Amino acid sequence: MFYFRYLYLAPCVNSALQDLQREGENATRAKIPDAVTLDEEKILEDIQLLTKPLDIAMRDLGKDKFVTLSSCIPIIRLLRTVSIYG
């Protein structure tokens, strides 16, 4: 959920977009999308770092069939600590 798969696939996507641009728009009927800029990739990386604690919490809570309050309270406290001091 919080994984930004684009960050892992960015080299492949950029290469494919460059190949399409080299072939020209005459070869394809659809408009070729713009590539993500380096600034936009940096923003995605920052968002991924910010949401990593939430990802860990969601995976921990999601591994059980039923979530109990005894597992929620420590995770909520940890998330508050991470958000304040992290």
PDB file with one MODEL, atoms N, CA, C and O in Angstrom:
MODEL        1
ATOM      1  N   MET A   1       0.824  -1.187   0.000  1.00  0.00           N
ATOM      2  CA  MET A   1       0.000   0.000   0.000  1.00  0.00           C
ATOM      3  C   MET A   1       0.870   1.254   0.000  1.00  0.00           C
ATOM      4  O   MET A   1       0.611   2.183  -0.765  1.00  0.00           O
ATOM      5  N   PHE A   2       1.869   1.291   0.826  1.00  0.00           N
ATOM      6  CA  PHE A   2       2.704   2.482   0.910  1.00  0.00           C
ATOM      7  C   PHE A   2       3.963   2.373   0.056  1.00  0.00           C
ATOM      8  O   PHE A   2       4.820   3.257   0.079  1.00  0.00           O
ATOM      9  N   TYR A   3       4.064   1.283  -0.696  1.00  0.00           N
ATOM     10  CA  TYR A   3       5.236   1.155  -1.550  1.00  0.00           C
ATOM     11  C   TYR A   3       5.011   1.942  -2.825  1.00  0.00           C
ATOM     12  O   TYR A   3       3.935   1.885  -3.419  1.00  0.00           O
ATOM     13  N   PHE A   4       5.995   2.650  -3.228  1.00  0.00           N
ATOM     14  CA  PHE A   4       5.944   3.391  -4.469  1.00  0.00           C
ATOM     15  C   PHE A   4       6.732   2.583  -5.484  1.00  0.00           C
ATOM     16  O   PHE A   4       7.938   2.762  -5.649  1.00  0.00           O
ATOM     17  N   ARG A   5       6.034   1.705  -6.149  1.00  0.00           N
ATOM     18  CA  ARG A   5       6.703   0.803  -7.089  1.00  0.00           C
ATOM     19  C   ARG A   5       7.381   1.561  -8.214  1.00  0.00           C
ATOM     20  O   ARG A   5       8.328   1.068  -8.828  1.00  0.00           O
ATOM     21  N   TYR A   6       6.892   2.752  -8.479  1.00  0.00           N
ATOM     22  CA  TYR A   6       7.524   3.528  -9.543  1.00  0.00           C
ATOM     23  C   TYR A   6       9.000   3.780  -9.253  1.00  0.00           C
ATOM     24  O   TYR A   6       9.819   3.776 -10.172  1.00  0.00           O
ATOM     25  N   LEU A   7       9.343   3.996  -8.005  1.00  0.00           N
ATOM     26  CA  LEU A   7      10.738   4.258  -7.669  1.00  0.00           C
ATOM     27  C   LEU A   7      11.634   3.091  -8.053  1.00  0.00           C
ATOM     28  O   LEU A   7      12.791   3.286  -8.428  1.00  0.00           O
ATOM     29  N   TYR A   8      11.105   1.885  -7.962  1.00  0.00           N
ATOM     30  CA  TYR A   8      11.879   0.713  -8.343  1.00  0.00           C
ATOM     31  C   TYR A   8      11.879   0.501  -9.853  1.00  0.00           C
ATOM     32  O   TYR A   8      12.826  -0.046 -10.418  1.00  0.00           O
ATOM     33  N   LEU A   9      10.800   0.943 -10.495  1.00  0.00           N
ATOM     34  CA  LEU A   9      10.664   0.738 -11.932  1.00  0.00           C
ATOM     35  C   LEU A   9      11.064   1.952 -12.756  1.00  0.00           C
ATOM     36  O   LEU A   9      10.998   1.907 -13.984  1.00  0.00           O
ATOM     37  N   ALA A  10      11.474   3.031 -12.112  1.00  0.00           N
ATOM     38  CA  ALA A  10      11.775   4.282 -12.812  1.00  0.00           C
ATOM     39  C   ALA A  10      12.785   4.118 -13.946  1.00  0.00           C
ATOM     40  O   ALA A  10      12.549   4.657 -15.027  1.00  0.00           O
ATOM     41  N   PRO A  11      13.892   3.406 -13.760  1.00  0.00           N
ATOM     42  CA  PRO A  11      14.826   3.265 -14.884  1.00  0.00           C
ATOM     43  C   PRO A  11      14.195   2.589 -16.102  1.00  0.00           C
ATOM     44  O   PRO A  11      14.450   2.989 -17.238  1.00  0.00           O
ATOM     45  N   CYS A  12      13.382   1.575 -15.870  1.00  0.00           N
ATOM     46  CA  CYS A  12      12.717   0.879 -16.978  1.00  0.00           C
ATOM     47  C   CYS A  12      11.684   1.769 -17.657  1.00  0.00           C
ATOM     48  O   CYS A  12      11.593   1.802 -18.884  1.00  0.00           O
ATOM     49  N   VAL A  13      10.905   2.491 -16.849  1.00  0.00           N
ATOM     50  CA  VAL A  13       9.877   3.376 -17.403  1.00  0.00           C
ATOM     51  C   VAL A  13      10.523   4.490 -18.210  1.00  0.00           C
ATOM     52  O   VAL A  13      10.076   4.791 -19.317  1.00  0.00           O
ATOM     53  N   ASN A  14      11.564   5.103 -17.674  1.00  0.00           N
ATOM     54  CA  ASN A  14      12.237   6.186 -18.399  1.00  0.00           C
ATOM     55  C   ASN A  14      12.853   5.683 -19.696  1.00  0.00           C
ATOM     56  O   ASN A  14      12.811   6.379 -20.711  1.00  0.00           O
ATOM     57  N   SER A  15      13.419   4.494 -19.674  1.00  0.00           N
ATOM     58  CA  SER A  15      13.999   3.915 -20.885  1.00  0.00           C
ATOM     59  C   SER A  15      12.919   3.665 -21.935  1.00  0.00           C
ATOM     60  O   SER A  15      13.116   3.950 -23.116  1.00  0.00           O
ATOM     61  N   ALA A  16      11.783   3.134 -21.502  1.00  0.00           N
ATOM     62  CA  ALA A  16      10.681   2.876 -22.440  1.00  0.00           C
ATOM     63  C   ALA A  16      10.141   4.178 -23.022  1.00  0.00           C
ATOM     64  O   ALA A  16       9.835   4.242 -24.212  1.00  0.00           O
ATOM     65  N   LEU A  17      10.022   5.216 -22.195  1.00  0.00           N
ATOM     66  CA  LEU A  17       9.546   6.504 -22.692  1.00  0.00           C
ATOM     67  C   LEU A  17      10.527   7.104 -23.694  1.00  0.00           C
ATOM     68  O   LEU A  17      10.114   7.692 -24.694  1.00  0.00           O
ATOM     69  N   GLN A  18      11.813   6.960 -23.432  1.00  0.00           N
ATOM     70  CA  GLN A  18      12.815   7.469 -24.375  1.00  0.00           C
ATOM     71  C   GLN A  18      12.745   6.721 -25.701  1.00  0.00           C
ATOM     72  O   GLN A  18      12.880   7.323 -26.766  1.00  0.00           O
ATOM     73  N   ASP A  19      12.534   5.407 -25.635  1.00  0.00           N
ATOM     74  CA  ASP A  19      12.397   4.631 -26.868  1.00  0.00           C
ATOM     75  C   ASP A  19      11.183   5.090 -27.673  1.00  0.00           C
ATOM     76  O   ASP A  19      11.258   5.220 -28.895  1.00  0.00           O
ATOM     77  N   LEU A  20      10.071   5.333 -26.992  1.00  0.00           N
ATOM     78  CA  LEU A  20       8.873   5.809 -27.675  1.00  0.00           C
ATOM     79  C   LEU A  20       9.095   7.177 -28.305  1.00  0.00           C
ATOM     80  O   LEU A  20       8.632   7.438 -29.415  1.00  0.00           O
ATOM     81  N   GLN A  21       9.801   8.047 -27.595  1.00  0.00           N
ATOM     82  CA  GLN A  21      10.065   9.374 -28.131  1.00  0.00           C
ATOM     83  C   GLN A  21      10.984   9.305 -29.349  1.00  0.00           C
ATOM     84  O   GLN A  21      10.835  10.089 -30.286  1.00  0.00           O
ATOM     85  N   ARG A  22      11.934   8.368 -29.337  1.00  0.00           N
ATOM     86  CA  ARG A  22      12.835   8.205 -30.486  1.00  0.00           C
ATOM     87  C   ARG A  22      12.075   7.731 -31.714  1.00  0.00           C
ATOM     88  O   ARG A  22      12.357   8.158 -32.833  1.00  0.00           O
ATOM     89  N   GLU A  23      11.110   6.846 -31.498  1.00  0.00           N
ATOM     90  CA  GLU A  23      10.322   6.340 -32.617  1.00  0.00           C
ATOM     91  C   GLU A  23       9.436   7.427 -33.205  1.00  0.00           C
ATOM     92  O   GLU A  23       9.077   7.380 -34.381  1.00  0.00           O
ATOM     93  N   GLY A  24       9.093   8.383 -32.396  1.00  0.00           N
ATOM     94  CA  GLY A  24       8.255   9.482 -32.860  1.00  0.00           C
ATOM     95  C   GLY A  24       6.788   9.218 -32.607  1.00  0.00           C
ATOM     96  O   GLY A  24       6.356   8.073 -32.473  1.00  0.00           O
ATOM     97  N   GLU A  25       6.042  10.284 -32.547  1.00  0.00           N
ATOM     98  CA  GLU A  25       4.612  10.151 -32.271  1.00  0.00           C
ATOM     99  C   GLU A  25       3.860   9.607 -33.472  1.00  0.00           C
ATOM    100  O   GLU A  25       2.714   9.182 -33.322  1.00  0.00           O
ATOM    101  N   ASN A  26       4.452   9.603 -34.649  1.00  0.00           N
ATOM    102  CA  ASN A  26       3.782   9.056 -35.825  1.00  0.00           C
ATOM    103  C   ASN A  26       3.597   7.551 -35.704  1.00  0.00           C
ATOM    104  O   ASN A  26       2.642   7.000 -36.251  1.00  0.00           O
ATOM    105  N   ALA A  27       4.495   6.884 -34.997  1.00  0.00           N
ATOM    106  CA  ALA A  27       4.419   5.439 -34.861  1.00  0.00           C
ATOM    107  C   ALA A  27       3.319   5.022 -33.882  1.00  0.00           C
ATOM    108  O   ALA A  27       2.788   3.916 -33.983  1.00  0.00           O
ATOM    109  N   THR A  28       2.978   5.890 -32.946  1.00  0.00           N
ATOM    110  CA  THR A  28       1.925   5.570 -31.976  1.00  0.00           C
ATOM    111  C   THR A  28       0.808   6.584 -32.106  1.00  0.00           C
ATOM    112  O   THR A  28       1.042   7.763 -32.375  1.00  0.00           O
ATOM    113  N   ARG A  29      -0.386   6.116 -31.914  1.00  0.00           N
ATOM    114  CA  ARG A  29      -1.543   7.014 -32.016  1.00  0.00           C
ATOM    115  C   ARG A  29      -1.799   7.755 -30.701  1.00  0.00           C
ATOM    116  O   ARG A  29      -2.372   8.845 -30.701  1.00  0.00           O
ATOM    117  N   ALA A  30      -1.379   7.168 -29.598  1.00  0.00           N
ATOM    118  CA  ALA A  30      -1.587   7.798 -28.298  1.00  0.00           C
ATOM    119  C   ALA A  30      -0.471   8.801 -28.021  1.00  0.00           C
ATOM    120  O   ALA A  30       0.651   8.655 -28.505  1.00  0.00           O
ATOM    121  N   LYS A  31      -0.799   9.809 -27.242  1.00  0.00           N
ATOM    122  CA  LYS A  31       0.213  10.796 -26.854  1.00  0.00           C
ATOM    123  C   LYS A  31       1.166  10.161 -25.853  1.00  0.00           C
ATOM    124  O   LYS A  31       0.736   9.486 -24.918  1.00  0.00           O
ATOM    125  N   ILE A  32       2.433  10.375 -26.048  1.00  0.00           N
ATOM    126  CA  ILE A  32       3.444   9.828 -25.159  1.00  0.00           C
ATOM    127  C   ILE A  32       3.460  10.658 -23.873  1.00  0.00           C
ATOM    128  O   ILE A  32       3.602  11.878 -23.944  1.00  0.00           O
ATOM    129  N   PRO A  33       3.319  10.030 -22.698  1.00  0.00           N
ATOM    130  CA  PRO A  33       3.305  10.805 -21.448  1.00  0.00           C
ATOM    131  C   PRO A  33       4.681  11.387 -21.144  1.00  0.00           C
ATOM    132  O   PRO A  33       5.707  10.873 -21.589  1.00  0.00           O
ATOM    133  N   ASP A  34       4.674  12.452 -20.389  1.00  0.00           N
ATOM    134  CA  ASP A  34       5.925  13.067 -19.955  1.00  0.00           C
ATOM    135  C   ASP A  34       6.580  12.194 -18.890  1.00  0.00           C
ATOM    136  O   ASP A  34       5.902  11.561 -18.080  1.00  0.00           O
ATOM    137  N   ALA A  35       7.891  12.172 -18.909  1.00  0.00           N
ATOM    138  CA  ALA A  35       8.629  11.419 -17.901  1.00  0.00           C
ATOM    139  C   ALA A  35       8.602  12.177 -16.574  1.00  0.00           C
ATOM    140  O   ALA A  35       8.481  13.402 -16.548  1.00  0.00           O
ATOM    141  N   VAL A  36       8.715  11.444 -15.490  1.00  0.00           N
ATOM    142  CA  VAL A  36       8.778  12.051 -14.166  1.00  0.00           C
ATOM    143  C   VAL A  36      10.150  12.719 -14.020  1.00  0.00           C
ATOM    144  O   VAL A  36      11.180  12.128 -14.344  1.00  0.00           O
ATOM    145  N   THR A  37      10.144  13.943 -13.535  1.00  0.00           N
ATOM    146  CA  THR A  37      11.394  14.679 -13.379  1.00  0.00           C
ATOM    147  C   THR A  37      12.147  14.195 -12.139  1.00  0.00           C
ATOM    148  O   THR A  37      11.596  13.485 -11.298  1.00  0.00           O
ATOM    149  N   LEU A  38      13.397  14.587 -12.048  1.00  0.00           N
ATOM    150  CA  LEU A  38      14.198  14.210 -10.872  1.00  0.00           C
ATOM    151  C   LEU A  38      13.634  14.822  -9.596  1.00  0.00           C
ATOM    152  O   LEU A  38      13.673  14.196  -8.537  1.00  0.00           O
ATOM    153  N   ASP A  39      13.108  16.044  -9.689  1.00  0.00           N
ATOM    154  CA  ASP A  39      12.487  16.677  -8.516  1.00  0.00           C
ATOM    155  C   ASP A  39      11.263  15.892  -8.057  1.00  0.00           C
ATOM    156  O   ASP A  39      11.045  15.715  -6.859  1.00  0.00           O
ATOM    157  N   GLU A  40      10.467  15.423  -9.013  1.00  0.00           N
ATOM    158  CA  GLU A  40       9.287  14.638  -8.660  1.00  0.00           C
ATOM    159  C   GLU A  40       9.677  13.294  -8.056  1.00  0.00           C
ATOM    160  O   GLU A  40       9.027  12.815  -7.127  1.00  0.00           O
ATOM    161  N   GLU A  41      10.736  12.685  -8.582  1.00  0.00           N
ATOM    162  CA  GLU A  41      11.224  11.438  -7.991  1.00  0.00           C
ATOM    163  C   GLU A  41      11.708  11.651  -6.558  1.00  0.00           C
ATOM    164  O   GLU A  41      11.486  10.803  -5.694  1.00  0.00           O
ATOM    165  N   LYS A  42      12.369  12.785  -6.307  1.00  0.00           N
ATOM    166  CA  LYS A  42      12.832  13.104  -4.953  1.00  0.00           C
ATOM    167  C   LYS A  42      11.642  13.263  -4.008  1.00  0.00           C
ATOM    168  O   LYS A  42      11.694  12.815  -2.862  1.00  0.00           O
ATOM    169  N   ILE A  43      10.583  13.891  -4.480  1.00  0.00           N
ATOM    170  CA  ILE A  43       9.376  14.051  -3.668  1.00  0.00           C
ATOM    171  C   ILE A  43       8.786  12.678  -3.339  1.00  0.00           C
ATOM    172  O   ILE A  43       8.383  12.431  -2.203  1.00  0.00           O
ATOM    173  N   LEU A  44       8.736  11.790  -4.328  1.00  0.00           N
ATOM    174  CA  LEU A  44       8.228  10.439  -4.085  1.00  0.00           C
ATOM    175  C   LEU A  44       9.080   9.691  -3.062  1.00  0.00           C
ATOM    176  O   LEU A  44       8.554   8.970  -2.215  1.00  0.00           O
ATOM    177  N   GLU A  45      10.393   9.868  -3.146  1.00  0.00           N
ATOM    178  CA  GLU A  45      11.284   9.221  -2.172  1.00  0.00           C
ATOM    179  C   GLU A  45      11.039   9.766  -0.772  1.00  0.00           C
ATOM    180  O   GLU A  45      11.033   9.007   0.197  1.00  0.00           O
ATOM    181  N   ASP A  46      10.837  11.082  -0.659  1.00  0.00           N
ATOM    182  CA  ASP A  46      10.556  11.678   0.651  1.00  0.00           C
ATOM    183  C   ASP A  46       9.233  11.179   1.217  1.00  0.00           C
ATOM    184  O   ASP A  46       9.135  10.893   2.410  1.00  0.00           O
ATOM    185  N   ILE A  47       8.218  11.074   0.369  1.00  0.00           N
ATOM    186  CA  ILE A  47       6.919  10.569   0.825  1.00  0.00           C
ATOM    187  C   ILE A  47       7.047   9.125   1.271  1.00  0.00           C
ATOM    188  O   ILE A  47       6.441   8.720   2.262  1.00  0.00           O
ATOM    189  N   GLN A  48       7.837   8.349   0.539  1.00  0.00           N
ATOM    190  CA  GLN A  48       8.034   6.955   0.922  1.00  0.00           C
ATOM    191  C   GLN A  48       8.694   6.855   2.299  1.00  0.00           C
ATOM    192  O   GLN A  48       8.316   6.011   3.112  1.00  0.00           O
ATOM    193  N   LEU A  49       9.679   7.715   2.556  1.00  0.00           N
ATOM    194  CA  LEU A  49      10.328   7.708   3.869  1.00  0.00           C
ATOM    195  C   LEU A  49       9.358   8.127   4.976  1.00  0.00           C
ATOM    196  O   LEU A  49       9.382   7.569   6.073  1.00  0.00           O
ATOM    197  N   LEU A  50       8.510   9.107   4.684  1.00  0.00           N
ATOM    198  CA  LEU A  50       7.547   9.568   5.686  1.00  0.00           C
ATOM    199  C   LEU A  50       6.493   8.515   6.004  1.00  0.00           C
ATOM    200  O   LEU A  50       6.036   8.423   7.144  1.00  0.00           O
ATOM    201  N   THR A  51       6.108   7.729   5.023  1.00  0.00           N
ATOM    202  CA  THR A  51       5.046   6.750   5.237  1.00  0.00           C
ATOM    203  C   THR A  51       5.561   5.376   5.656  1.00  0.00           C
ATOM    204  O   THR A  51       4.764   4.470   5.902  1.00  0.00           O
ATOM    205  N   LYS A  52       6.867   5.210   5.740  1.00  0.00           N
ATOM    206  CA  LYS A  52       7.430   3.911   6.123  1.00  0.00           C
ATOM    207  C   LYS A  52       6.946   3.433   7.496  1.00  0.00           C
ATOM    208  O   LYS A  52       6.595   2.260   7.624  1.00  0.00           O
ATOM    209  N   PRO A  53       6.910   4.298   8.544  1.00  0.00           N
ATOM    210  CA  PRO A  53       6.374   3.819   9.829  1.00  0.00           C
ATOM    211  C   PRO A  53       4.920   3.349   9.724  1.00  0.00           C
ATOM    212  O   PRO A  53       4.533   2.372  10.367  1.00  0.00           O
ATOM    213  N   LEU A  54       4.123   4.038   8.919  1.00  0.00           N
ATOM    214  CA  LEU A  54       2.735   3.598   8.728  1.00  0.00           C
ATOM    215  C   LEU A  54       2.685   2.252   8.018  1.00  0.00           C
ATOM    216  O   LEU A  54       1.860   1.400   8.349  1.00  0.00           O
ATOM    217  N   ASP A  55       3.551   2.066   7.063  1.00  0.00           N
ATOM    218  CA  ASP A  55       3.604   0.802   6.340  1.00  0.00           C
ATOM    219  C   ASP A  55       3.945  -0.343   7.293  1.00  0.00           C
ATOM    220  O   ASP A  55       3.325  -1.405   7.250  1.00  0.00           O
ATOM    221  N   ILE A  56       4.927  -0.116   8.143  1.00  0.00           N
ATOM    222  CA  ILE A  56       5.327  -1.147   9.108  1.00  0.00           C
ATOM    223  C   ILE A  56       4.175  -1.448  10.072  1.00  0.00           C
ATOM    224  O   ILE A  56       3.903  -2.610  10.377  1.00  0.00           O
ATOM    225  N   ALA A  57       3.505  -0.405  10.544  1.00  0.00           N
ATOM    226  CA  ALA A  57       2.379  -0.598  11.461  1.00  0.00           C
ATOM    227  C   ALA A  57       1.238  -1.359  10.783  1.00  0.00           C
ATOM    228  O   ALA A  57       0.651  -2.264  11.376  1.00  0.00           O
ATOM    229  N   MET A  58       0.932  -0.992   9.550  1.00  0.00           N
ATOM    230  CA  MET A  58      -0.159  -1.663   8.845  1.00  0.00           C
ATOM    231  C   MET A  58       0.171  -3.128   8.586  1.00  0.00           C
ATOM    232  O   MET A  58      -0.702  -3.989   8.691  1.00  0.00           O
ATOM    233  N   ARG A  59       1.413  -3.412   8.253  1.00  0.00           N
ATOM    234  CA  ARG A  59       1.800  -4.809   8.029  1.00  0.00           C
ATOM    235  C   ARG A  59       1.726  -5.600   9.341  1.00  0.00           C
ATOM    236  O   ARG A  59       1.313  -6.759   9.349  1.00  0.00           O
ATOM    237  N   ASP A  60       2.127  -4.970  10.441  1.00  0.00           N
ATOM    238  CA  ASP A  60       2.087  -5.654  11.727  1.00  0.00           C
ATOM    239  C   ASP A  60       0.649  -5.917  12.153  1.00  0.00           C
ATOM    240  O   ASP A  60       0.329  -7.003  12.636  1.00  0.00           O
ATOM    241  N   LEU A  61      -0.214  -4.927  11.976  1.00  0.00           N
ATOM    242  CA  LEU A  61      -1.615  -5.104  12.358  1.00  0.00           C
ATOM    243  C   LEU A  61      -2.353  -6.029  11.391  1.00  0.00           C
ATOM    244  O   LEU A  61      -3.282  -6.733  11.785  1.00  0.00           O
ATOM    245  N   GLY A  62      -1.943  -6.024  10.144  1.00  0.00           N
ATOM    246  CA  GLY A  62      -2.640  -6.811   9.141  1.00  0.00           C
ATOM    247  C   GLY A  62      -2.277  -8.277   9.113  1.00  0.00           C
ATOM    248  O   GLY A  62      -2.934  -9.053   8.420  1.00  0.00           O
ATOM    249  N   LYS A  63      -1.260  -8.683   9.839  1.00  0.00           N
ATOM    250  CA  LYS A  63      -0.851 -10.091   9.789  1.00  0.00           C
ATOM    251  C   LYS A  63      -1.764 -10.987  10.618  1.00  0.00           C
ATOM    252  O   LYS A  63      -1.791 -12.200  10.415  1.00  0.00           O
ATOM    253  N   ASP A  64      -2.508 -10.402  11.545  1.00  0.00           N
ATOM    254  CA  ASP A  64      -3.436 -11.183  12.363  1.00  0.00           C
ATOM    255  C   ASP A  64      -4.837 -11.134  11.766  1.00  0.00           C
ATOM    256  O   ASP A  64      -5.216 -10.164  11.109  1.00  0.00           O
ATOM    257  N   LYS A  65      -5.595 -12.194  12.006  1.00  0.00           N
ATOM    258  CA  LYS A  65      -6.969 -12.211  11.507  1.00  0.00           C
ATOM    259  C   LYS A  65      -7.828 -11.191  12.252  1.00  0.00           C
ATOM    260  O   LYS A  65      -8.666 -10.514  11.656  1.00  0.00           O
ATOM    261  N   PHE A  66      -7.609 -11.092  13.552  1.00  0.00           N
ATOM    262  CA  PHE A  66      -8.317 -10.108  14.368  1.00  0.00           C
ATOM    263  C   PHE A  66      -7.287  -9.279  15.116  1.00  0.00           C
ATOM    264  O   PHE A  66      -6.349  -9.818  15.704  1.00  0.00           O
ATOM    265  N   VAL A  67      -7.464  -7.978  15.091  1.00  0.00           N
ATOM    266  CA  VAL A  67      -6.537  -7.079  15.772  1.00  0.00           C
ATOM    267  C   VAL A  67      -7.090  -6.783  17.163  1.00  0.00           C
ATOM    268  O   VAL A  67      -8.245  -6.387  17.312  1.00  0.00           O
ATOM    269  N   THR A  68      -6.262  -6.978  18.164  1.00  0.00           N
ATOM    270  CA  THR A  68      -6.690  -6.710  19.531  1.00  0.00           C
ATOM    271  C   THR A  68      -6.169  -5.350  19.984  1.00  0.00           C
ATOM    272  O   THR A  68      -5.204  -4.817  19.435  1.00  0.00           O
ATOM    273  N   LEU A  69      -6.822  -4.817  20.979  1.00  0.00           N
ATOM    274  CA  LEU A  69      -6.412  -3.518  21.502  1.00  0.00           C
ATOM    275  C   LEU A  69      -5.022  -3.585  22.110  1.00  0.00           C
ATOM    276  O   LEU A  69      -4.289  -2.596  22.097  1.00  0.00           O
ATOM    277  N   SER A  70      -4.654  -4.740  22.643  1.00  0.00           N
ATOM    278  CA  SER A  70      -3.330  -4.871  23.250  1.00  0.00           C
ATOM    279  C   SER A  70      -2.212  -4.760  22.213  1.00  0.00           C
ATOM    280  O   SER A  70      -1.076  -4.449  22.569  1.00  0.00           O
ATOM    281  N   SER A  71      -2.513  -5.008  20.942  1.00  0.00           N
ATOM    282  CA  SER A  71      -1.499  -4.805  19.909  1.00  0.00           C
ATOM    283  C   SER A  71      -1.592  -3.410  19.292  1.00  0.00           C
ATOM    284  O   SER A  71      -0.601  -2.906  18.764  1.00  0.00           O
ATOM    285  N   CYS A  72      -2.751  -2.789  19.349  1.00  0.00           N
ATOM    286  CA  CYS A  72      -2.923  -1.450  18.765  1.00  0.00           C
ATOM    287  C   CYS A  72      -2.263  -0.364  19.606  1.00  0.00           C
ATOM    288  O   CYS A  72      -1.613   0.529  19.061  1.00  0.00           O
ATOM    289  N   ILE A  73      -2.420  -0.428  20.907  1.00  0.00           N
ATOM    290  CA  ILE A  73      -1.915   0.641  21.776  1.00  0.00           C
ATOM    291  C   ILE A  73      -0.410   0.824  21.653  1.00  0.00           C
ATOM    292  O   ILE A  73       0.033   1.963  21.499  1.00  0.00           O
ATOM    293  N   PRO A  74       0.412  -0.234  21.714  1.00  0.00           N
ATOM    294  CA  PRO A  74       1.861  -0.008  21.556  1.00  0.00           C
ATOM    295  C   PRO A  74       2.231   0.549  20.179  1.00  0.00           C
ATOM    296  O   PRO A  74       3.148   1.361  20.062  1.00  0.00           O
ATOM    297  N   ILE A  75       1.528   0.120  19.156  1.00  0.00           N
ATOM    298  CA  ILE A  75       1.833   0.621  17.809  1.00  0.00           C
ATOM    299  C   ILE A  75       1.461   2.090  17.694  1.00  0.00           C
ATOM    300  O   ILE A  75       2.207   2.869  17.099  1.00  0.00           O
ATOM    301  N   ILE A  76       0.340   2.477  18.243  1.00  0.00           N
ATOM    302  CA  ILE A  76      -0.062   3.893  18.209  1.00  0.00           C
ATOM    303  C   ILE A  76       0.935   4.747  18.975  1.00  0.00           C
ATOM    304  O   ILE A  76       1.316   5.822  18.513  1.00  0.00           O
ATOM    305  N   ARG A  77       1.360   4.275  20.143  1.00  0.00           N
ATOM    306  CA  ARG A  77       2.361   5.022  20.916  1.00  0.00           C
ATOM    307  C   ARG A  77       3.677   5.142  20.148  1.00  0.00           C
ATOM    308  O   ARG A  77       4.314   6.196  20.154  1.00  0.00           O
ATOM    309  N   LEU A  78       4.071   4.074  19.500  1.00  0.00           N
ATOM    310  CA  LEU A  78       5.298   4.100  18.708  1.00  0.00           C
ATOM    311  C   LEU A  78       5.173   5.078  17.539  1.00  0.00           C
ATOM    312  O   LEU A  78       6.106   5.829  17.254  1.00  0.00           O
ATOM    313  N   LEU A  79       4.035   5.069  16.871  1.00  0.00           N
ATOM    314  CA  LEU A  79       3.831   6.001  15.758  1.00  0.00           C
ATOM    315  C   LEU A  79       3.858   7.450  16.241  1.00  0.00           C
ATOM    316  O   LEU A  79       4.383   8.321  15.548  1.00  0.00           O
ATOM    317  N   ARG A  80       3.310   7.708  17.393  1.00  0.00           N
ATOM    318  CA  ARG A  80       3.365   9.079  17.943  1.00  0.00           C
ATOM    319  C   ARG A  80       4.801   9.479  18.240  1.00  0.00           C
ATOM    320  O   ARG A  80       5.190  10.620  17.989  1.00  0.00           O
ATOM    321  N   THR A  81       5.591   8.559  18.769  1.00  0.00           N
ATOM    322  CA  THR A  81       6.992   8.847  19.055  1.00  0.00           C
ATOM    323  C   THR A  81       7.774   9.116  17.780  1.00  0.00           C
ATOM    324  O   THR A  81       8.573  10.050  17.713  1.00  0.00           O
ATOM    325  N   VAL A  82       7.534   8.291  16.772  1.00  0.00           N
ATOM    326  CA  VAL A  82       8.228   8.450  15.494  1.00  0.00           C
ATOM    327  C   VAL A  82       7.848   9.764  14.842  1.00  0.00           C
ATOM    328  O   VAL A  82       8.712  10.454  14.301  1.00  0.00           O
ATOM    329  N   SER A  83       6.575  10.127  14.881  1.00  0.00           N
ATOM    330  CA  SER A  83       6.129  11.355  14.217  1.00  0.00           C
ATOM    331  C   SER A  83       6.621  12.602  14.947  1.00  0.00           C
ATOM    332  O   SER A  83       6.859  13.630  14.313  1.00  0.00           O
ATOM    333  N   ILE A  84       6.778  12.528  16.268  1.00  0.00           N
ATOM    334  CA  ILE A  84       7.239  13.692  17.029  1.00  0.00           C
ATOM    335  C   ILE A  84       8.748  13.846  16.932  1.00  0.00           C
ATOM    336  O   ILE A  84       9.253  14.947  16.711  1.00  0.00           O
ATOM    337  N   TYR A  85       9.460  12.753  17.097  1.00  0.00           N
ATOM    338  CA  TYR A  85      10.908  12.828  17.178  1.00  0.00           C
ATOM    339  C   TYR A  85      11.626  12.360  15.916  1.00  0.00           C
ATOM    340  O   TYR A  85      12.823  12.599  15.758  1.00  0.00           O
ATOM    341  N   GLY A  86      10.882  11.675  14.994  1.00  0.00           N
ATOM    342  CA  GLY A  86      11.511  11.085  13.824  1.00  0.00           C
ATOM    343  C   GLY A  86      11.644  11.990  12.722  1.00  0.00           C
ATOM    344  O   GLY A  86      12.161  11.611  11.671  1.00  0.00           O
TER     345      GLY A  86
ENDMDL
END
